Amino acid sequence: MGTDIQIDLGAEKLIGAQRNKDLIAVEVKSFIGPSLVYDFHLALGQYMNYVRGLRKADPTRLLYLAVPETAYVSFFVKADVSEAVKEFKINLLVYSDLKQEIVNWFKAY
């Protein structure tokens, strides 16, 4: 007996959009919990499931994990975390939690 995992592109924190000519989906995470490591593990698991689901539901869409700039500069630049981001091919979108705007895009290759 399998478990059905579905991607809801209309969900509050998973946003479907277009960047230049690329169709994208953005999973927004706040990283405000007491442990950035725990928040990262949750985000990583969810990201991987969404990538899998998007391959089936909308294979033309590229998934990005949106993280606040404060979490990026204090956590995502650490060697172990940046290696995990590269190894798991996580596309990152860094946003300013103060200005509510995109600061940078990092596409995994």
Backbone bond lengths (Angstrom), bond angles and torsions (degrees), N, CA, C in turn:
res aa  C-N    CA-C-N  psi(-1)  N-CA   C-N-CA  omega(-1)  CA-C   N-CA-C  phi
1 M - - - 1.447 - - 1.525 108.05 -
2 G 1.338 118.17 125.27 1.458 122.50 -179.36 1.509 112.03 -99.00
3 T 1.306 114.48 167.56 1.447 121.58 175.78 1.509 108.36 -106.86
4 D 1.305 117.06 130.44 1.450 121.46 177.68 1.518 109.48 -85.94
5 I 1.329 117.12 119.08 1.463 121.43 174.95 1.511 106.72 -108.86
6 Q 1.296 116.26 125.12 1.453 120.54 -177.11 1.515 110.38 -117.33
7 I 1.306 115.54 145.28 1.463 121.64 176.07 1.514 107.42 -97.50
8 D 1.301 116.08 125.45 1.458 121.75 178.27 1.518 108.14 -107.27
9 L 1.331 116.21 96.45 1.460 119.91 -178.36 1.518 112.24 -67.00
10 G 1.313 118.40 -10.51 1.451 121.19 176.63 1.513 112.31 -96.06
11 A 1.321 117.77 4.32 1.457 121.02 -177.66 1.519 110.84 -64.87
12 E 1.311 114.91 157.11 1.461 120.96 -174.41 1.522 112.92 -56.31
13 K 1.325 117.66 -41.17 1.453 119.41 -174.57 1.518 114.44 -108.76
14 L 1.314 119.09 2.28 1.458 121.64 173.44 1.511 106.66 -112.15
15 I 1.320 115.32 115.17 1.458 120.79 -170.92 1.523 109.59 -115.60
16 G 1.315 117.25 129.34 1.450 122.10 173.85 1.515 108.52 -91.27
17 A 1.339 117.04 135.92 1.457 120.40 -176.77 1.522 109.13 -156.83
18 Q 1.324 115.21 -173.96 1.451 121.05 176.39 1.518 108.08 -133.44
19 R 1.331 116.01 133.95 1.466 122.41 176.17 1.515 106.41 -121.97
20 N 1.318 115.97 116.66 1.456 121.19 -172.37 1.531 107.57 53.91
21 K 1.326 117.92 -118.55 1.466 120.02 178.33 1.518 112.72 -100.12
22 D 1.334 116.82 -3.16 1.464 121.15 -177.76 1.523 111.46 -85.43
23 L 1.334 116.18 132.97 1.458 120.43 168.70 1.517 107.00 -82.51
24 I 1.323 115.87 129.83 1.451 119.33 -177.30 1.524 110.83 -129.94
25 A 1.311 114.41 161.77 1.460 123.06 168.71 1.523 105.03 -126.86
26 V 1.321 116.51 140.51 1.456 120.62 -177.44 1.522 109.05 -123.40
27 E 1.327 115.23 122.38 1.455 121.66 174.53 1.524 106.72 -99.22
28 V 1.328 116.59 111.68 1.461 122.24 -175.63 1.527 109.72 -92.00
29 K 1.324 115.35 127.57 1.463 121.96 177.78 1.524 108.53 -124.07
30 S 1.333 115.70 145.35 1.469 119.70 -176.31 1.524 113.08 -96.40
31 F 1.323 118.70 -25.67 1.461 122.93 -178.50 1.530 111.45 50.57
32 I 1.337 115.40 52.40 1.469 120.08 179.73 1.528 112.31 -113.51
33 G 1.313 117.20 6.53 1.464 120.52 179.01 1.523 110.98 -71.48
34 P 1.316 116.49 172.90 1.466 119.94 -178.71 1.521 113.77 -68.46
35 S 1.346 117.88 -17.79 1.459 121.44 -178.96 1.529 110.06 -131.77
36 L 1.335 116.32 115.81 1.465 119.81 177.24 1.524 110.98 -65.74
37 V 1.337 117.02 -31.91 1.463 120.63 178.15 1.527 109.87 -63.52
38 Y 1.322 116.54 -46.14 1.466 120.65 178.58 1.528 110.49 -63.17
39 D 1.327 117.24 -44.80 1.467 121.13 177.93 1.525 110.61 -59.85
40 F 1.337 117.01 -39.70 1.459 121.38 179.08 1.519 110.88 -65.38
41 H 1.330 117.02 -43.42 1.467 119.90 179.28 1.524 111.27 -61.11
42 L 1.322 116.40 -42.36 1.472 119.68 177.14 1.524 111.19 -63.74
43 A 1.328 116.43 -45.74 1.464 120.63 -179.10 1.522 110.84 -63.90
44 L 1.330 117.11 -40.90 1.459 121.33 -179.73 1.530 111.31 -62.63
45 G 1.323 116.43 -46.35 1.461 119.73 178.43 1.514 112.26 -61.76
46 Q 1.314 116.22 -43.79 1.457 120.05 179.67 1.528 110.64 -66.53
47 Y 1.325 116.58 -41.81 1.463 121.27 178.73 1.532 110.42 -58.53
48 M 1.330 116.15 -47.16 1.462 119.59 -178.59 1.527 111.78 -63.11
49 N 1.326 117.32 -39.21 1.463 119.71 176.59 1.519 111.65 -66.82
50 Y 1.331 117.09 -38.32 1.466 119.78 177.96 1.521 111.63 -67.00
51 V 1.328 117.20 -39.19 1.473 120.08 176.97 1.524 109.56 -59.07
52 R 1.314 115.10 -46.75 1.479 120.45 178.77 1.517 110.99 -60.23
53 G 1.315 116.18 -46.32 1.458 120.19 -179.39 1.518 112.91 -65.87
54 L 1.337 116.41 -39.08 1.462 119.74 179.09 1.520 111.95 -66.51
55 R 1.339 116.61 -33.19 1.465 119.47 176.51 1.518 111.36 -57.23
56 K 1.338 115.86 -34.48 1.460 120.44 179.61 1.526 111.93 -86.41
57 A 1.326 117.20 -46.51 1.459 121.50 -171.71 1.528 113.36 -82.39
58 D 1.326 117.28 -35.69 1.469 120.93 -175.27 1.526 108.95 -155.12
59 P 1.336 117.67 73.82 1.468 121.19 -172.97 1.527 114.84 -64.79
60 T 1.316 118.54 -12.81 1.466 120.35 178.72 1.526 112.22 -84.42
61 R 1.327 116.69 -9.38 1.469 121.14 -175.94 1.527 110.45 -93.05
62 L 1.328 116.36 135.39 1.452 123.48 179.66 1.521 108.73 -103.17
63 L 1.335 116.89 130.10 1.453 121.35 -176.69 1.527 111.85 -90.92
64 Y 1.325 116.05 136.82 1.461 123.34 173.60 1.517 108.90 -120.81
65 L 1.333 115.63 142.26 1.448 121.99 171.84 1.519 106.72 -98.76
66 A 1.332 116.56 117.15 1.463 121.26 -179.87 1.518 108.93 -92.46
67 V 1.339 115.27 125.76 1.458 121.13 -179.42 1.523 109.39 -127.99
68 P 1.329 117.31 147.00 1.457 119.29 178.70 1.535 111.28 -67.92
69 E 1.297 115.61 149.03 1.463 121.66 -178.58 1.526 111.54 -57.60
70 T 1.313 117.72 -38.00 1.463 120.82 -179.88 1.521 110.95 -61.39
71 A 1.323 118.03 -41.31 1.463 121.28 177.78 1.526 110.36 -70.35
72 Y 1.323 116.69 -37.29 1.469 119.59 -179.52 1.527 110.93 -62.39
73 V 1.337 117.82 -49.87 1.470 120.20 -175.24 1.530 112.82 -73.63
74 S 1.325 117.82 -23.19 1.463 119.17 -178.89 1.525 113.05 -98.53
75 F 1.325 117.82 -17.12 1.460 119.85 -171.98 1.521 113.47 -131.68
76 F 1.322 118.43 -49.49 1.461 121.74 -172.72 1.523 113.24 -70.64
77 V 1.332 118.43 -16.55 1.459 120.72 178.27 1.532 112.01 -85.29
78 K 1.327 118.18 -8.94 1.467 121.28 177.81 1.528 109.13 -66.01
79 A 1.330 115.28 144.96 1.466 121.10 -172.93 1.528 112.98 -54.05
80 D 1.332 117.63 -50.09 1.470 119.82 -177.45 1.522 112.18 -62.39
81 V 1.318 116.53 -38.88 1.464 120.58 -178.09 1.527 109.86 -72.48
82 S 1.337 117.47 -46.11 1.468 119.17 -179.49 1.526 110.93 -64.75
83 E 1.342 117.61 -33.50 1.466 120.21 175.16 1.525 111.07 -65.10
84 A 1.331 117.30 -40.95 1.471 120.77 177.86 1.522 110.48 -64.21
85 V 1.324 116.99 -41.58 1.468 121.34 178.90 1.529 109.52 -59.98
86 K 1.329 117.05 -42.93 1.470 120.73 179.00 1.525 111.35 -68.83
87 E 1.336 116.19 -46.59 1.465 120.30 -176.64 1.521 112.47 -62.07
88 F 1.343 116.53 -41.31 1.460 120.62 -178.77 1.523 112.87 -90.36
89 K 1.337 116.20 5.42 1.476 122.66 175.54 1.529 111.53 53.65
90 I 1.325 114.91 54.18 1.464 121.22 179.96 1.516 109.38 -89.48
91 N 1.312 116.20 122.19 1.464 121.31 172.79 1.522 107.40 -80.70
92 L 1.328 116.44 127.36 1.460 120.18 -178.01 1.512 111.52 -111.32
93 L 1.294 114.44 142.51 1.460 123.29 170.65 1.531 104.30 -122.76
94 V 1.317 117.39 121.20 1.462 121.52 179.76 1.518 107.61 -102.30
95 Y 1.331 115.86 127.65 1.459 119.91 -179.31 1.523 110.91 -122.16
96 S 1.314 115.31 150.79 1.461 121.39 176.29 1.516 108.00 -79.54
97 D 1.329 115.88 118.11 1.459 118.63 179.50 1.523 110.94 -73.30
98 L 1.310 118.62 -17.50 1.468 121.50 177.71 1.525 111.41 -86.13
99 K 1.339 116.18 -49.55 1.469 120.95 -176.74 1.526 113.30 -87.34
100 Q 1.343 116.88 -11.71 1.469 121.64 -177.58 1.529 111.62 56.48
101 E 1.347 115.35 47.22 1.459 120.28 177.10 1.520 109.81 -139.30
102 I 1.320 116.28 159.89 1.453 122.00 -179.10 1.530 109.47 -75.49
103 V 1.329 114.78 131.01 1.467 121.59 179.85 1.524 110.60 -98.06
104 N 1.350 116.79 -40.72 1.461 120.39 -177.04 1.517 111.21 -160.42
105 W 1.339 115.12 156.34 1.463 123.60 175.04 1.516 107.85 -120.99
106 F 1.319 117.59 137.47 1.458 122.43 174.27 1.525 107.24 -129.47
107 K 1.332 115.14 112.42 1.460 119.75 -179.00 1.527 109.37 -98.58
108 A 1.316 116.69 128.21 1.468 121.57 177.74 1.513 108.78 -74.43
109 Y 1.299 116.40 141.23 1.474 120.77 -179.48 1.496 110.92 -118.55
